[in-house]
Amino acid sequence: MHARDALIPSPDRLSAEMNCFLWVLRSLRDLRLEEVSIGIDSQRLVGAIQNPIRWPRYRCLLRQIATLCSGFAVIAFEVESRGSNKMATKIAKSVLRDGRLQSYLALGGPSWLHDLIQTEVAFVDS
């Protein structure tokens, strides 16, 4: 599911985060999910979504986010630490580092990912 769009340039970090969040919302909508809880590692992004009037520079992106959010029966946001999802971070870094624009997870993923999954499963089970 992660390989739907190529990377697009953004003028700053917050607009890049908003574009990523729009991608997430569109993906969840396309998967026909109605109740979602989304973990976000950016307090600024959550603040902008919850109080868009304080972020006039991003009015267009925030309007798109609000429109998509209104399509879900239930939507919740949680601010999480950046380190709370090591797997997604490592996948994203490998995509950027290796220039992967096609999904390699659909092919089973690299061995380091399998090792990381096993480590996290063992940690959760203990």
URHUQUI-V868641 format. One record per residue. N is the residue number from 1. PHI is phi in degrees with one decimal (999 if undefined). PSI is psi in whole degrees, -180 to 180 (999 if undefined). Layout:
N/PHI/PSI + N/PHI/PSI
This chain:
1/999/-18 + 2/-79.7/-11 + 3/-103.0/35 + 4/-77.8/-32 + 5/-131.4/150 + 6/-79.7/164 + 7/-67.3/138 + 8/-117.7/147 + 9/-70.8/147 + 10/-134.3/147 + 11/-70.7/-23 + 12/-157.9/171 + 13/-62.2/-43 + 14/-65.4/-41 + 15/-67.4/-33 + 16/-64.5/-43 + 17/-63.0/-39 + 18/-65.6/-41 + 19/-63.6/-40 + 20/-63.6/-42 + 21/-65.3/-38 + 22/-60.6/-41 + 23/-60.4/-43 + 24/-60.5/-49 + 25/-61.8/-43 + 26/-64.0/-40 + 27/-64.3/-44 + 28/-64.4/-40 + 29/-63.8/-46 + 30/-62.8/-29 + 31/-80.7/0 + 32/63.3/32 + 33/-81.0/140 + 34/-110.6/-27 + 35/-123.2/117 + 36/-135.2/149 + 37/-126.3/123 + 38/-116.3/125 + 39/-88.0/129 + 40/-127.8/136 + 41/-97.4/15 + 42/-121.7/107 + 43/-61.6/-35 + 44/-61.8/-42 + 45/-64.4/-47 + 46/-60.8/-43 + 47/-60.7/-42 + 48/-66.5/-40 + 49/-66.6/-42 + 50/-78.0/-24 + 51/-139.8/68 + 52/-63.5/-25 + 53/-63.6/-24 + 54/-82.5/-4 + 55/-126.5/61 + 56/-61.6/-29 + 57/-60.9/-28 + 58/-107.3/21 + 59/-51.8/-46 + 60/-63.2/-48 + 61/-64.3/-42 + 62/-67.4/-33 + 63/-65.9/-42 + 64/-62.9/-42 + 65/-62.2/-46 + 66/-62.3/-40 + 67/-62.4/-46 + 68/-66.5/-41 + 69/-61.0/-36 + 70/-67.6/-15 + 71/-81.6/-7 + 72/-97.8/143 + 73/-65.7/-42 + 74/-138.3/131 + 75/-140.9/131 + 76/-133.2/151 + 77/-121.7/139 + 78/-128.4/131 + 79/-82.8/126 + 80/-123.0/159 + 81/-70.8/152 + 82/-59.9/-32 + 83/-82.8/-1 + 84/-73.7/-17 + 85/-129.9/73 + 86/-61.0/-35 + 87/-63.7/-48 + 88/-62.9/-39 + 89/-64.1/-45 + 90/-66.5/-38 + 91/-63.8/-47 + 92/-60.8/-44 + 93/-64.0/-38 + 94/-68.5/-35 + 95/-63.3/-46 + 96/-68.6/-45 + 97/-64.1/-42 + 98/-96.2/1 + 99/64.1/38 + 100/-87.4/111 + 101/-102.5/-7 + 102/-109.9/152 + 103/-69.0/125 + 104/-102.5/-8 + 105/-72.5/-33 + 106/-63.8/-22 + 107/-90.3/7 + 108/109.3/-16 + 109/77.4/164 + 110/-76.8/162 + 111/-62.4/-36 + 112/-62.1/-30 + 113/-70.3/-41 + 114/-61.5/-42 + 115/-62.3/-42 + 116/-64.9/-41 + 117/-61.6/-45 + 118/-62.5/-39 + 119/-63.6/-44 + 120/-69.3/-37 + 121/-62.4/-44 + 122/-62.7/-38 + 123/-67.4/-42 + 124/-67.9/-38 + 125/-71.3/-22 + 126/-87.0/999
